[in-house]
């Protein structure tokens, strides 16, 4: 009997034994193509020797030194390399252990910035419906996934949620893409004015929505307008690129494609690529300087901030990414994946939308293509598809539709950046077989 507390108490998961490129291999030797990179984590696949060696080298030198006393070479070097490639005036990096910690840190930094900037009344956070920012209580409060929030609602601070930019489901038939983008961005300004423009501390969003909607990119111009509105009212823009950042969309940072920069940027997953748990919050020079000139102390912190071994892994991952221009490779492989997805599934009676960027794609299922009516969530389609795909040797990331009927079941594909075209074809064969079994 196992003493591990698993994600699902009654699931009998196989034991993952080894990794080989894009494949995870279980204890019986069965190979699974990692079509979701875990949860968009394993961007370099599972056996990158450069990263493994960097971890071993760092362990031989030093495993841990507390950041209350020391900095470390890998943390300094990783911060330098991130900032050299980061958008806008992002200037400082705060290393944590994962995505939720990065988001928690961002929320608290935004609040502290305003206090030290002489505006302590700024305390409201605005985020978006159908978003996911993590499972710790602050991050969960920011997220707009009704199902994940439901039972913890009494523990969550108040956060306003406006509409996401979800063109497939929510654009009116007679509305241009630009008008739609403008309309949903306008919800931010309306909410700021409703709350009182000098009481809002930050707006948080995922540039390409991951875990709740399934790789939904914004329409052109949406983030330009969002940036303008934030600037107009002194509201900080926090972009959560925990899932869509670090090359996943074919740009090192997803917001690079929008031509804007945030005040605070959260990254994780692809930063350590699964080799070590690491996340980071990047903040602008203005925010850092304000705190440095004020209390000189961010009222936050975890034991494993800037962990040297995790930072060494992150540094090796980023060097691998930049030395091999993997974002460009993601763009070309992504075009191949898109073409194949559309060729195979574009006319499928129960596929309503195929959308994404780079190697980050969502396939949304509908009961009726014309009306875009989702399947009844009680059918559990996404879960069945996950099981069938897994049995066929494909790891993909399923997401159930929301119970409010706003979006249907979908499956997220986020394969490793090193996947070959033949491997992607093999993954789509598995997905097609699974779909034929389930739908
Ligand atoms: N933010 C986004 C956009 C995510 O997709 C996730 C995880 O899926 C998180 C935050 C939370 O990250 P973690 O699971 O590492 O805490």
Boltz pocket constraint, residues with backbone or C-beta under 6 A from the ligand:
constraints:
  - pocket:
      binder: B
      contacts: [[A, 39], [A, 97], [A, 98], [A, 99], [A, 100], [A, 101], [A, 103], [A, 132], [A, 133], [A, 134], [A, 135], [A, 206], [A, 210], [A, 211], [A, 240], [A, 241], [A, 242], [A, 243], [A, 244], [A, 268], [A, 269]]
      max_distance: 6.0
